[in-house]
C-alpha cells in the first residue's frame, strides 16, 4: 500500500492499547516526566526526581511502568524509545485522546449494559452526553464558554487530523466558497483552507461555539479566509450561494427527522451544480477491527453511527448525483459527495 502520511498520527494509539498504559502515560505527562526526558540527556532517576519534585520510590515505579509499555529505555540513564519519539510528533492529539479516553472509561465501565439495553437510558446517565450539552451553547456566559471549551478541545483535535485525511482524498481545489454546517471551532475549514489557497470558508454553528471558534481560527495563518455565522440550524435560515457545503462528523448526533431537515436546508445553500459532502465514521464492526482502550470515547457513540445508505437515499430523492469513498483511520470513514443538479 502506498504510504499515506495523513495516517501517521494513528501511531499514538499503540501507547494507549490498555487502561493501564493510558493512565500511566497520562500521569507521566501530568507530572512532567515526559518533558524531563525530552529536555535532559539520558537523566538518571535522581535527576528526574529533582526536576519533577517526586520521591524516588514512587517515581522509580512509574518509570518501570513506562518501560513496560515501550515509552522509555533504561541504559545509562533513561531515554525515550524511537517509537515514542515518533508519537510525540503528534503530542497534541496523543494527550487529547489520553484525557478523553480516561474520561469516557468511567461511563463505559458503569453504564455499558445500559448502552446495550436502552441507549436512551444510557444517554441520561453518561457524563459524556452531559458534557456534549448543546443547550449550553446559546447564551454567552463564562460558565457556558468554559463548558464548551472542554468538549471542543477534543473534537477540534480529532478534526485536525481527520480533516487532513479528507483534504487528501477529495479535491477541494475545485471550490471557491464553502459553508461548513456545525463546523465547531472551524478546524475543518482550517485544514481545507490550508490545502486550498483560493478557498474562502464560512462556519455556521451555535453562538458560544462560534465565539470560541473565532479565537481558535484567529491563531492560524488562514484566519482571513474563514468567517463565522451564529445560528441554530433547527430554527434559522442558512447562508446561501456556496459551491460547497459540508457536514463533518455532525449528522450522527441527530435523529433521522432532524437529519432530513438539515440536508434539505443544506441543499438550498448550494449553488446549482455545487457539491454537498458528508464525512462521517461508519458503524463499528467489532469482528472486523481491533478495538483498544483508545476507542472507548467512540464506542459510546456506537448507536448513533449510520450506514452511508441512509444519507445517500435522502440525497438521491433530491436529485443529487452521488459518489462514495471510504478511508481507514482509527475506524472506517465514508465520504459522500453529492452534486446538486445545475439549472
N, C-alpha and C positions, 0 to 999 in steps of 0.2 A: 504494500500500500504506500502511495506517495505520502511523504511527510506533510503533515498539516500543522503548521506552527501554532495556529489558534487553539489547538487541543492541548498544548504543552502544559497549561495551567492545571490540568487534571492530575498531574504528578503529586499535588498536595494531598490527595485522598489516601495515598499509601501510608501516610503518617497519622491517619485517624480511622484505621480499619476497625478498631475496637474502642469501647468506652474507656478502658484503662489507658490506651495510647493517647486518645484525645484529651482526657483530663490531665494526664501527665504533661503533655506538651503545652496545654494552656497554662498550667501552673509555671512551667519553665519560662514562658513569655512574661507572665504576670510578675514573677519575682526577679526578672532581669537577667536570668541565667543565659538565655539565648544571646542577648545583646553583649553580655560579657564575653562569650565565646567568639562573637563576631569581632569585637574590638581588641581583644587581647590575643597574643600569640601563644597558643597552647598553654593556657594558665593551669596551674595546679589547683588542688582543692582549696588550699588556704587562700590563694589569690581570688578565687571565685567567692569564697566566704566574705572576704574583705570588701569586695566590690558590691555584693548583693546584700550584705548585712545579715546573712543567715548563719545558723550554727552548723558546725562541722558534721555532726551525726546525721541530722535531717537532710542536709544538702548532699551528703555522700549517698544516701539512699535515693534521692531524686536523680542524681547523676547516673546511678546504676540503672534506674528505670529508663532513662533516656537512652542509655547504651543498649538496653534490651529491645528498644523499638527502632534501632538503627538511626538515631538522631546524632549521636556522637561516638567518637572513638577515644579510648584511653590508651595512650602510649607513654611518651614523655610529656605528660600533661594531657589536657582534654582538647579535642578538635572536633568540629562538625564533620559529618560524613559528606562525601561528594554528592550523594543523592539528596541530602537535606539542604546543602548549599544551593542546589538547583531549585528545590522547592521554595527557598527563601526569595527567589526572584519574583515569586508570586505571594509575597508575605501578606499583602492586603487581603486577598481572598482566603488565604490559609487561616489567618486569625479570625476573620469574619465567620468562616464555616465552623471553626472550633467553638466559638462563642454560641452560635445559633444551634449547633447540634447538641451541645450540652444543655442549652435552654429547652430545646424540644424533647430531649430524652425523658424529662420528668413527665410530660404528657403521654409519651409513648409507653412508659412503664406503668403509669397509673390508669390510663384510660384506653389502652389499645382494644380491650374487649368491647368497650362502648363503640369504638370506631367501626368494628366489625358488626356488632349487633344493631346499633342505631346511630348512624353518623350525625344526625341532628342532636342527639343527646351528647355525643362526644364534643360537638362544637360548643355546646352550652358549658361544658366543664373545662375544656382545654385552655390553658393560658395562652397558647399560640393564637387562638382566634380572638381572645380578648385583646391581645397585642395589636392584631390587624383590625382595629376598630375604625372603619372609615367614617363613622358617625362623629368622630372627634376631629375630623379634618375640614370642618366648615368654619368654625369660629377661631379666629386668630388670637389664641391665648398662650401664655407662657407654658402652661401645663400641656396643652394640645400639641404645641410645637415640640416640646421635649418628648412626648409620647410618640409622635410620628417619626422623629429623627431615629428612634431606636429601630423600628422595623424597616425604615427606608435605607438605613445603613447596609442592611443585609441584602435587600432587593437590588440596591444600586450596585453592590459588589458582584452579585450574580450577573446582572445585566452587563457590567463592564466586559466580562469575558464571553458571555453568551452573545452579546451584541457584535463582538468581533467575529464570532463564528458566522453569524447571519450575514454580516457585511462581506465575508469571504466567499459565501456560496451564492449570493444574489448580487446582480449588477445594479447598484444604486446610482451609477453614473448616468443613467438614462433619465433621472428626475431632476427637476429644478426646485420644487416645493413639496414639503412633506408635513403631514399632520399626524402626530403620534397620540392616539387617544388613550387616556390612562397612563400617560408617559412618565409618571412618577418623578424622579429627580431630574429627568432629562438625559440620563446616561445613555439610553439607547440612541437618542438623537446625537449625542456627543460622538459615539462610536461611528455612526453612519456618516456624520459630517466630516470626521477625520479621514474617512475613506473616499469622500466625495467633495472635492474642493468648491464646487459651484452650488451645492445644495443649501437651501435655507429651510429651517425646520420650525414647527410650532408644536408645543406640548399643550395638551388640554387635560386638566386634572382639577381636583378639588383645591380650594383656596389655600389651606395650610400646606398641602403638598407642593403647590406652586411656589409658595414663599420659600420653602426650603430648597426647592429646585433651582430657583433663581440664584441663590447663594452658591449652590453646587456648581452649576454651569459657569458662573462668573469666574471660577478658578481655572477654567480651561481656555485653550487657545482658540476655540471655536465659539466662544460666548456671543460674538457679534452676529452670528448666523442662527441663533436659537432664541425664540421668544416663547412666552407662556401666556395662556389664556385660562383664567379661572372659571370654573363652572361645574355643573353636575350633569353628566351625560344622560341621566334619567329624566331630567327636568328641562334642561336648557338646549337651545339650538347650537349645533356645532358650527365652527367656521367652515367656509366653503371655498372652492376654487383651487384645490390641490391636485397635483398629478400623482401623488402617492399618499395613501392613508394606511396607518399601521396599528396593529394590536400586538404588543409583545408581552406574553405571559400575563394577560389581563382577563380574557374571556372565561377562563376556567373558574374564576372567582364567583361567577354569577349564574343564577338559574336560567333555564332554557328560554323562558319568555323574555327575560331581560336581554339575552344574547341576540334574540331576533330583533329587538328594538335597536340595540347598538349597531348591528350590521346594516339595518335599513337606514339609520342616520348616517353612518359612515359612507354608505353608497351615495348619498346626496352630497357629501363633502368632496367627492371625487369629480374632477372634470371628465366629460365624455372621452373615452379612450384611456383613462387613467387606471391606476392599479391600487388594489387593496391587498395588503399582506397580513397574514396571521402567523406568528411564530410562537409555538407552544410546545410544552412537553407532551409526549404521548403517554397513555396509561401505563402503569407499571406491569411488567411481565416477570414476576419473581423467578419463574422457572427458566428464564432466558438470560438473566444477568445476575452478577454477583452483587448482593445488597450488603453494604457495610454500614458502620456507625455514621458515616458522613451523609448517608441517605435519609437519616431519621426526619429532618425537617420536611423533606419531600414526601416521605411516607404518610405524614399526617394529612397531606392534601390528595392522597391517592383516590379518594372517592369523588373528587371534583374534576379530575382529568378526563377529557373526552377523546374519542377517536376522531380523526380528521373528517370522516364521512359526515358527521353532524354538521360541521361548518360548510362543507362542500355542497351538501344538498340545499342549504339555505341560499348560498350564493348562486347556485345554478338556477334556482327559482327566480332570481333577479336578472337572469340572462347573462351572467358573467362567464367568461372563458377561464377555465381553471387548470392550473398545474400544481403538482405537489412534489416537494423534495424532502428527504429525510437526512438527518445528521446525528451522529452518535456523540453525545457529550457525557455528562455524568449519568444520563439516561437518554433514550431516544427523543429527539425533537422532530417536529414536522414544520415545514414552511409552505403555507398555502399562498399561491399568487392568483388573484382574481382580477381579470381585466373587465372594466365596465365598457359596455358597447359604446362605440362612437356614434355621434349624431349623423 
